[in-house]
């Protein structure tokens, strides 16, 4: 690993794959995807996203860095397990009368 930064190397590779996945999803959505070539960097399953994150989690716990492992990384693992790899923003709203009822 580069200068003892294994987590940085892992995260940079994952970042690249997430970017390529987003680009591919946009192409498909906009109808610009020819479908001719497969990109090995494009994530196609939840497991492909979870694998490096779980590896990092286990490694951090093993080296005694539970505080870091159980923080933002664990939150991210939970989100991926819940929502998968759709990479879509969710806007959850509720009719305003519900908010008024809660305040009153």
MIDOLO-214951 format. One record per residue: residue in three letters; x, y, z of N, C-alpha, C in turn. Coordinates in nm, 4 decimals, decimal comma, padded with zeros to 6 digits. Example, Ala and Ser with C-alpha at 12.3 -4.5 7.8 and 13.67 -1.06 7.14 Angstrom:
BEGIN
NODE     r       n_px       n_py       n_pz      ca_px      ca_py      ca_pz       c_px       c_py       c_pz
NODE   ALA    01,3190   -00,5690    00,7800    01,2300   -00,4500    00,7800    01,3200   -00,3300    00,7800
NODE   SER    01,2850   -00,2250    00,7080    01,3670   -00,1060    00,7140    01,2900    00,0030    00,7870
END
This chain:
BEGIN
NODE     r       n_px       n_py       n_pz      ca_px      ca_py      ca_pz       c_px       c_py       c_pz
NODE   UNK    00,0835   -00,1195    00,0000    00,0000    00,0000    00,0000    00,0866    00,1239    00,0000
NODE   UNK    00,0326    00,2260   -00,0524    00,1038    00,3519   -00,0647    00,1251    00,4150    00,0722
NODE   UNK    00,2485    00,4138    00,1193    00,2841    00,4843    00,2418    00,2018    00,4456    00,3635
NODE   UNK    00,1610    00,3205    00,3737    00,0862    00,2795    00,4906   -00,0545    00,3361    00,4973
NODE   UNK   -00,1141    00,3619    00,3834   -00,2498    00,4175    00,3788   -00,3467    00,3204    00,3100
NODE   UNK   -00,3647    00,2016    00,3648   -00,4495    00,1031    00,2975   -00,5951    00,1471    00,2868
NODE   UNK   -00,6436    00,2186    00,3856   -00,7839    00,2613    00,3816   -00,8057    00,3672    00,2731
NODE   UNK   -00,7095    00,4545    00,2585   -00,7190    00,5566    00,1533   -00,7193    00,4912    00,0152
NODE   UNK   -00,6327    00,3929   -00,0034   -00,6258    00,3218   -00,1318   -00,7592    00,2524   -00,1601
NODE   UNK   -00,8130    00,1852   -00,0597   -00,9403    00,1155   -00,0751   -01,0532    00,2132   -00,1064
NODE   UNK   -01,0580    00,3242   -00,0336   -01,1652    00,4221   -00,0535   -01,1542    00,4945   -00,1876
NODE   UNK   -01,0334    00,5198   -00,2341   -01,0172    00,5850   -00,3650   -01,0666    00,4927   -00,4763
NODE   UNK   -01,0375    00,3638   -00,4646   -01,0869    00,2680   -00,5645   -01,2392    00,2603   -00,5595
NODE   UNK   -01,2952    00,2593   -00,4404   -01,4399    00,2546   -00,4264   -01,5041    00,3830   -00,4789
NODE   UNK   -01,4407    00,4941   -00,4537   -01,4910    00,6230   -00,5055   -01,4951    00,6213   -00,6579
NODE   UNK   -01,3899    00,5686   -00,7197   -01,3849    00,5585   -00,8655   -01,4996    00,4714   -00,9162
NODE   UNK   -01,5215    00,3599   -00,8502   -01,6288    00,2688   -00,8924   -01,7667    00,3328   -00,8752
NODE   UNK   -01,7856    00,4061   -00,7678   -01,9134    00,4744   -00,7468   -01,9368    00,5810   -00,8540
NODE   UNK   -01,8312    00,6525   -00,8889   -01,8430    00,7536   -00,9940   -01,8815    00,6879   -01,1271
NODE   UNK   -01,8114    00,5801   -01,1624   -01,8400    00,5101   -01,2886   -01,9819    00,4537   -01,2881
NODE   UNK   -02,0264    00,4074   -01,1726   -02,1623    00,3551   -01,1601   -02,2643    00,4659   -01,1808
NODE   UNK   -02,2398    00,5814   -01,1208   -02,3318    00,6941   -01,1375   -02,3390    00,7388   -01,2826
NODE   UNK   -02,2250    00,7469   -01,3478   -02,2216    00,7858   -01,4892   -02,3007    00,6864   -01,5730
NODE   UNK   -02,2799    00,5568   -01,5470   -02,3509    00,4529   -01,6220   -02,5014    00,4632   -01,5991
NODE   UNK   -02,5426    00,4856   -01,4760   -02,6849    00,4984   -01,4457   -02,7455    00,6198   -01,5160
NODE   UNK   -02,6709    00,7292   -01,5211   -02,7193    00,8482   -01,5913   -02,7336    00,8213   -01,7404
NODE   UNK   -02,6369    00,7499   -01,7975   -02,6435    00,7161   -01,9404   -02,7665    00,6304   -01,9697
NODE   UNK   -02,7895    00,5321   -01,8855   -02,9059    00,4449   -01,9043   -03,0344    00,5261   -01,8901
NODE   UNK   -03,0416    00,6096   -01,7893   -03,1608    00,6906   -01,7652   -03,1911    00,7855   -01,8809
NODE   UNK   -03,0855    00,8453   -01,9357   -03,1036    00,9415   -02,0453   -03,1133    00,8742   -02,1820
NODE   UNK   -03,0995    00,7437   -02,1871   -03,1095    00,6709   -02,3124   -02,9850    00,6788   -02,3982
NODE   UNK   -02,8714    00,7135   -02,3382   -02,7459    00,7254   -02,4121   -02,6578    00,6022   -02,3992
NODE   UNK   -02,7074    00,5008   -02,3357   -02,6286    00,3801   -02,3133   -02,6429    00,2862   -02,4321
NODE   UNK   -02,5326    00,2567   -02,4947   -02,5364    00,1652   -02,6089   -02,5459    00,0200   -02,5624
NODE   UNK   -02,5040   -00,0056   -02,4379   -02,5088   -00,1409   -02,3837   -02,4046   -00,2333   -02,4429
NODE   UNK   -02,3210   -00,1826   -02,5332   -02,2244   -00,2660   -02,6043   -02,1083   -00,3108   -02,5159
NODE   UNK   -02,0605   -00,2229   -02,4335   -01,9423   -00,2572   -02,3549   -01,9745   -00,2612   -02,2064
NODE   UNK   -01,9210   -00,3602   -02,1385   -01,9379   -00,3710   -01,9949   -01,8158   -00,3110   -01,9278
NODE   UNK   -01,8391   -00,2365   -01,8223   -01,7317   -00,1739   -01,7465   -01,7195   -00,2480   -01,6140
NODE   UNK   -01,6057   -00,3094   -01,5910   -01,5847   -00,3860   -01,4683   -01,5894   -00,2975   -01,3440
NODE   UNK   -01,5708   -00,1673   -01,3605   -01,5752   -00,0753   -01,2467   -01,7176   -00,0389   -01,2053
NODE   UNK   -01,8159   -00,0696   -01,2872   -01,9542   -00,0353   -01,2544   -02,0084   -00,1359   -01,1538
NODE   UNK   -02,0580   -00,0853   -01,0431   -02,1168   -00,1700   -00,9400   -02,2529   -00,2187   -00,9879
NODE   UNK   -02,2754   -00,3479   -00,9788   -02,4025   -00,4033   -01,0247   -02,4797   -00,4739   -00,9141
NODE   UNK   -02,4228   -00,4780   -00,7937   -02,4926   -00,5429   -00,6834   -02,4562   -00,4762   -00,5514
NODE   UNK   -02,5446   -00,4932   -00,4578   -02,5223   -00,4419   -00,3233   -02,3969   -00,5062   -00,2630
NODE   UNK   -02,3760   -00,6326   -00,2903   -02,2612   -00,7061   -00,2357   -02,1284   -00,6454   -00,2811
NODE   UNK   -02,1237   -00,5964   -00,4048   -02,0002   -00,5353   -00,4554   -01,9669   -00,4064   -00,3810
NODE   UNK   -02,0665   -00,3366   -00,3354   -02,0431   -00,2148   -00,2576   -02,0124   -00,2490   -00,1121
NODE   UNK   -02,0800   -00,3480   -00,0589   -02,0591   -00,3858    00,0808   -01,9223   -00,4478    00,1064
NODE   UNK   -01,8724   -00,5264    00,0128   -01,7485   -00,6029    00,0347   -01,6312   -00,5159    00,0817
NODE   UNK   -01,5941   -00,4092    00,0111   -01,4806   -00,3306    00,0585   -01,5100   -00,2557    00,1886
NODE   UNK   -01,6345   -00,2150    00,2078   -01,6703   -00,1449    00,3308   -01,6638   -00,2389    00,4506
NODE   UNK   -01,7121   -00,3618    00,4330   -01,7052   -00,4598    00,5408   -01,5611   -00,5010    00,5696
NODE   UNK   -01,4804   -00,5109    00,4655   -01,3386   -00,5410    00,4828   -01,2718   -00,4324    00,5684
NODE   UNK   -01,3013   -00,3081    00,5370   -01,2441   -00,1969    00,6130   -01,2942   -00,2000    00,7573
NODE   UNK   -01,4224   -00,2274    00,7746   -01,4786   -00,2335    00,9096   -01,4067   -00,3405    00,9935
NODE   UNK   -01,3965   -00,4611    00,9367   -01,3305   -00,5708    01,0092   -01,1847   -00,5362    01,0400
NODE   UNK   -01,1172   -00,4744    00,9463   -00,9775   -00,4376    00,9665   -00,9630   -00,3356    01,0797
NODE   UNK   -01,0491   -00,2354    01,0797   -01,0426   -00,1339    01,1856   -01,0692   -00,1950    01,3230
NODE   UNK   -01,1665   -00,2846    01,3309   -01,1962   -00,3503    01,4585   -01,0771   -00,4354    01,5021
NODE   UNK   -01,0178   -00,5066    01,4070   -00,9036   -00,5945    01,4373   -00,7849   -00,5170    01,4926
NODE   UNK   -00,7583   -00,3987    01,4379   -00,6434   -00,3207    01,4847   -00,6774   -00,2337    01,6057
NODE   UNK   -00,7995   -00,2508    01,6588   -00,8360   -00,1803    01,7808   -00,8939   -00,0418    01,7623
NODE   UNK   -00,9370   -00,0108    01,6424   -00,9931    00,1224    01,6166   -01,1461    00,1148    01,6060
NODE   UNK   -01,2086    00,0609    01,7109   -01,3537    00,0439    01,7135   -01,4285    00,1769    01,7064
NODE   UNK   -01,3732    00,2799    01,7645   -01,4408    00,4097    01,7633   -01,4618    00,4569    01,6194
NODE   UNK   -01,3588    00,4461    01,5387   -01,3692    00,4852    01,3982   -01,4605    00,3890    01,3219
NODE   UNK   -01,4462    00,2603    01,3468   -01,5269    00,1599    01,2766   -01,6750    00,1761    01,3079
NODE   UNK   -01,7079    00,2077    01,4303   -01,8475    00,2157    01,4725   -01,9091    00,3540    01,4546
NODE   UNK   -01,8390    00,4416    01,3871   -01,8915    00,5755    01,3607   -01,9554    00,5835    01,2232
NODE   UNK   -01,9051    00,6722    01,1424   -01,9594    00,6980    01,0099   -01,9561    00,5742    00,9200
NODE   UNK   -01,8529    00,4931    00,9352   -01,8427    00,3725    00,8520   -01,9581    00,2767    00,8810
NODE   UNK   -01,9897    00,2553    01,0066   -02,1007    00,1671    01,0411   -02,2334    00,2254    00,9916
NODE   UNK   -02,2478    00,3568    01,0020   -02,3677    00,4222    00,9480   -02,3805    00,3972    00,7979
NODE   UNK   -02,2694    00,4093    00,7266   -02,2704    00,3851    00,5827   -02,3060    00,2397    00,5514
NODE   UNK   -02,2493    00,1471    00,6258   -02,2827    00,0051    00,6058   -02,4324   -00,0182    00,6244
NODE   UNK   -02,4899    00,0433    00,7250   -02,6341    00,0279    00,7486   -02,7150    00,0863    00,6332
NODE   UNK   -02,6727    00,1999    00,5820   -02,7440    00,2617    00,4697   -02,7373    00,1747    00,3452
NODE   UNK   -02,6200    00,1206    00,3176   -02,6050    00,0354    00,1989   -02,6900   -00,0902    00,2140
NODE   UNK   -02,6911   -00,1488    00,3331   -02,7738   -00,2682    00,3553   -02,9228   -00,2364    00,3411
NODE   UNK   -02,9610   -00,1154    00,3778   -03,1015   -00,0762    00,3719   -03,1452   -00,0356    00,2323
NODE   UNK   -03,0640    00,0479    00,1659   -03,1056    00,1077    00,0395   -03,0368    00,0500   -00,0832
NODE   UNK   -02,9319   -00,0285   -00,0669   -02,8641   -00,0869   -00,1819   -02,7775    00,0135   -00,2560
NODE   UNK   -02,7740   -00,0002   -00,3888   -02,6849    00,0838   -00,4692   -02,7606    00,1739   -00,5658
NODE   UNK   -02,8842    00,2074   -00,5330   -02,9643    00,2853   -00,6288   -02,9064    00,4246   -00,6536
NODE   UNK   -02,8321    00,4811   -00,5604   -02,7684    00,6121   -00,5733   -02,8674    00,7246   -00,6064
NODE   UNK   -02,9917    00,7062   -00,5705   -03,0930    00,8088   -00,5960   -03,1221    00,8839   -00,4675
NODE   UNK   -03,1400    01,0131   -00,4801   -03,1777    01,0932   -00,3646   -03,3241    01,0680   -00,3332
NODE   UNK   -03,3532    01,0603   -00,2055   -03,4916    01,0418   -00,1637   -03,5377    01,1682   -00,0928
NODE   UNK   -03,6535    01,2157   -00,1322   -03,7117    01,3324   -00,0692   -03,8414    01,2861   -00,0039
NODE   UNK   -03,8361    01,2693    00,1271   -03,9524    01,2189    00,1987   -04,0227    01,3375    00,2625
NODE   UNK   -04,1469    01,3575    00,2235   -04,2250    01,4689    00,2760   -04,3543    01,4175    00,3342
NODE   UNK   -04,4113    01,5002    00,4174   -04,5380    01,4639    00,4767   -04,6311    01,5844    00,4674
NODE   UNK   -04,7565    01,5576    00,4513   -04,8560    01,6629    00,4402   -04,8493    01,7515    00,5654
NODE   UNK   -04,8574    01,8827    00,5491   -04,8298    01,9782    00,6567   -04,9257    01,9701    00,7748
NODE   UNK   -05,0463    01,9169    00,7555   -05,1395    01,9045    00,8681   -05,0822    01,8139    00,9771
NODE   UNK   -05,0057    01,7146    00,9386   -04,9424    01,6241    01,0358   -04,8452    01,7004    01,1249
NODE   UNK   -04,7702    01,7918    01,0653   -04,6755    01,8718    01,1416   -04,7495    01,9639    01,2381
NODE   UNK   -04,8578    02,0233    01,1910   -04,9391    02,1116    01,2758   -04,9960    02,0348    01,3941
NODE   UNK   -05,0451    01,9127    01,3693   -05,0999    01,8295    01,4759   -04,9931    01,7971    01,5804
NODE   UNK   -04,8731    01,7698    01,5344   -04,7648    01,7340    01,6265   -04,7260    01,8518    01,7151
NODE   UNK   -04,7326    01,9709    01,6612   -04,6933    02,0898    01,7375   -04,8040    02,1314    01,8344
NODE   UNK   -04,9276    02,1146    01,7938   -05,0416    02,1570    01,8798   -05,0620    02,0722    01,9989
END
